Amino acid sequence: MKKILFICAFLITVSSCEFIEPEVSGYSNFKFGKLEGKTLNVSFDATVDNENGYGFKIKKGKLNVSVNDLEIGVIDLNNKIKVRRKSEHVYTVPLKLSLSDGALFRIAKLANAEKFELKLDGTVRGSVMGFGKNFDIHETRNLSSGDIKFEGLLEGIMKGANRD
């Protein structure tokens, strides 16, 4: 009986906790890694300010990506990211970008651009203390050419071309 009361009290406490949406104050250090088939490794740093008294995990996600109104592909977030409680911290976010048909030509067009408008649309799954929830993401960010590094992208394209 004590266990049931404890579980009920715990559930009431957890359900009454207010979740303050963490603020992402900046993105930086965008990197395009090696191209393997139609999958491109991408990473970036995000500065996250979590005011909640508890940490949370971002478990997985799937986001459609377009840059300057050109469809690039779909991002899969498969690595868990643990966000610390009551902190402002920079997190490196590794992603897999599955390129859509013709995306390499679109990326080549973008390589000389000065400014980028990055749009992300999809869902991300997060959890707090084992309770999970899906969040809809509709994000638009403006980036400059200095924010993006095309390291390894051309090498990966050339290796892929030599295999054929």
JOMOPE-V319652 format. One record per backbone hydrogen bond with DSSP energy under -1.0 kcal/mol. CO is the residue of the C=O (numbers start at 1). NH is the residue of the N-H. If there is no record, write none. Layout:
BEGIN
CO	NH
CO	NH
END
This chain:
BEGIN
1	5
2	6
3	7
4	8
5	9
6	10
7	11
8	12
9	13
10	14
11	15
12	16
23	49
26	47
28	45
30	149
31	43
34	41
36	39
38	99
39	36
40	97
41	33
42	95
43	31
44	93
45	28
46	91
47	25
48	89
49	23
50	87
52	86
56	83
57	127
58	81
60	125
61	77
62	123
63	75
64	121
65	72
65	73
66	119
67	70
70	67
72	100
73	65
74	98
75	63
76	96
77	61
81	58
83	56
87	50
89	48
91	46
93	44
95	42
96	76
97	40
98	74
100	103
102	106
103	107
104	108
105	109
106	110
107	111
110	113
114	145
116	143
117	68
118	141
119	66
120	139
121	64
122	137
123	62
124	135
125	59
125	60
126	133
127	57
128	131
131	128
133	126
135	124
137	122
139	120
141	118
143	116
144	147
147	30
149	32
150	153
152	156
153	157
154	158
155	159
156	160
157	161
158	162
159	163
END
